[in-house]
Amino acid sequence: MNDNENFLSKNIGAIIGIIIALILACTGLYRVIIIIVAVVVGGYIGRYVQYNKEEAKDKLKKFIDRL
């Protein structure tokens, strides 16, 4: 019994994460979450470029030169 309690206490976060992932997959809410994450990432990138224009230009130039 002690082993089961030890296992649950160590892995409760993973178990909750799996349950939430299953619920999202079954209901189709993962599409909404993907859209929200894309909007947040896009906003972060836009803010970064706004405040670091020269650095962003240099990084973009280096990336294009690699291609």
N, C-alpha and C positions, 0 to 999 in steps of 0.2 A: 504494500500500500504506500509505503514511504517513497518507493521508486516512482510511482505514478504521480504523486504530489510534486516530487522534485522535477519530473519531466514537464508537468503542466506549468510550474512556476518559471521554468527556464524558457519555455516556448509559447507562452500565452500570447505574446505579440504576433508571432507567426500564425498561430491558430486564428486569432481575430482577423488578421489580414487575409487569410485564405477564405474565411466565411464572408467577409465583405466583398472580396473579388468574385466569389461565386454568385452572390446576390446581384452585383453589378452586371456580370455576364448574362445572367438569366433574365434580367429585366431590360437590358439594352441601355442602361444608364451610362455605360462606359463611353458611348459616343459623346454624350454631353460633357463628360469629364475630359475627354481628349480635346474637345473644342475649347473648354475653359483653360486647360493647360497651354494650348497653342496661343490663345489670346494673351495669357500672362507672359509667356516666353517672348512673344512678339513685342509686347510693351516694354519688357526689360531690355531687349536688344535695341529698340528704338531709343530708350532713355540713355543707354550706354553710348550709342553713336552720337546722340545729341551733346553729351557732355565730354566726349573724347573724340572729337572729329578727326584730328590729325592722326592719332593712334589708330583709329578705325580705318582711315584711308590707307595707312601704311600696311596694316594687316591684310586688308582686301587686295592691295596691290601685290603683296607677296604671295597670297593665295592664287591669284590669277596667273602670276608668273610661273607657279608650279604646274599649272594646267598646261 
